[in-house]
């Protein structure tokens, strides 16, 4: 799944926050709430977009192409 450039509900640009969000939540093990607050994502729709997006390219790349 690709990272959304804009929030699907309100249209706010959120794509520029993706790399920082992944780095801080997975590598540095920071709390998701604090990370989203520091990035300025206050609406629940934007938060849901960030938390619900997963990187599937690594999983899909494991399979053979026909």
C-alpha positions as CSV (number, residue, x, y, z in Angstrom):
1,X,0.0,0.0,0.0
2,X,1.3,3.4,-0.8
3,X,1.6,6.1,1.7
4,X,-1.3,8.6,1.3
5,X,-0.3,12.1,0.3
6,X,-3.5,13.7,1.7
7,X,-6.0,12.6,4.3
8,X,-8.9,10.9,2.6
9,X,-11.5,12.7,4.8
10,X,-10.3,16.3,5.3
11,X,-7.7,16.7,2.5
12,X,-4.9,17.9,4.8
13,X,-1.4,17.0,3.4
14,X,0.1,14.2,5.6
15,X,2.5,12.5,3.3
16,X,5.5,14.5,4.4
17,X,5.1,13.1,8.0
18,X,5.3,9.4,7.1
19,X,9.1,8.8,7.3
20,X,9.4,10.7,10.6
21,X,6.4,8.8,12.0
22,X,7.8,5.4,11.0
23,X,11.3,6.2,12.3
24,X,10.1,7.5,15.6
25,X,7.5,4.8,16.3
26,X,9.4,1.7,15.2
27,X,13.1,2.5,15.6
28,X,13.0,4.9,18.6
29,X,9.9,3.2,20.2
30,X,8.2,6.5,21.0
31,X,4.5,6.6,22.0
32,X,2.3,7.1,18.9
33,X,0.1,9.7,20.6
34,X,3.1,11.9,21.4
35,X,4.6,11.6,17.9
36,X,1.3,12.5,16.2
37,X,0.8,15.5,18.6
38,X,4.3,16.8,18.0
39,X,3.7,16.6,14.2
40,X,0.6,18.7,14.5
41,X,-1.9,15.9,13.5
42,X,-4.8,16.7,15.7
43,X,-7.8,15.5,13.7
44,X,-8.8,11.9,14.2
45,X,-9.2,11.3,10.5
46,X,-5.5,12.2,9.9
47,X,-4.4,10.1,12.9
48,X,-6.3,7.1,11.6
49,X,-4.7,7.5,8.1
50,X,-1.2,7.5,9.7
51,X,-1.8,4.6,12.1
52,X,-3.7,2.5,9.6
53,X,-1.2,2.6,6.7
54,X,1.2,-0.4,6.5
55,X,4.1,-1.0,4.2
56,X,3.2,-4.1,2.1
57,X,5.9,-3.8,-0.5
58,X,8.4,-5.8,1.6
59,X,5.9,-8.6,2.0
60,X,4.9,-8.6,-1.7
61,X,8.5,-8.6,-2.8
62,X,9.1,-12.0,-1.2
63,X,6.9,-13.8,-3.8
64,X,7.9,-14.8,-7.3
65,X,6.7,-13.0,-10.3
66,X,5.1,-15.2,-13.0
